[in-house]
């Protein structure tokens, strides 16, 4: 993972979203039309898997430390099957640290299918949201747009209400898309700037 290019892309998308957006469809179009390369592909994500709740019991006993000082991370399965973390301060640096890696998870992990995260749709108080929209927001929309905007919000509300009762698939790690091992090109380093900076504190863990 490297954050440089990703942060820049999200900054551009955020600027595009500062204008008034009335419907989910308009939101999608704004993201699709943002001046970024490659062009964004947008789709509804109605649920996520609860990876956090699944993996926390399997983390190694010694807490990871000093990782906030690094910007690039590599997580890989070593020859003995151990899942290890290595880091470097910038993508331009050539050496990963520490060479032996930091152990992330315990030796025995049962990678059972991961459940869907709780929806907590009741926390959204959708009835009040829709009531406020009808009484405070919809009257401000022009007659030509109002029906379209109301339908869009009604569809979203209906979808959110029905989601907890749907039979949703679990996440099977063996079926996940494998990550590319080649990180691609990165900007050339500014050697003067890099050499002036102090080395980050050593990554600590098990």
Secondary structure, 3 states (H helix, E strand, C coil): CECHHHHHHHHHHHHHCCCCCCCHHHHHHHHHCCCCCCCCCCCCCCCCECHHHHHHHHECCCCCECHHHCCEEEEEECCCCCEEEEEECCCCCCCCEEEEEEECECCCCCCCCECECCCCHHHHCHHHHHHHHHHHHHHHCCHHHHHHHHHHHHHHHHHHHHHCCCCCCCECHHHCCCCCCCCCCCCCCCHHHHHHCCCCCCCECC
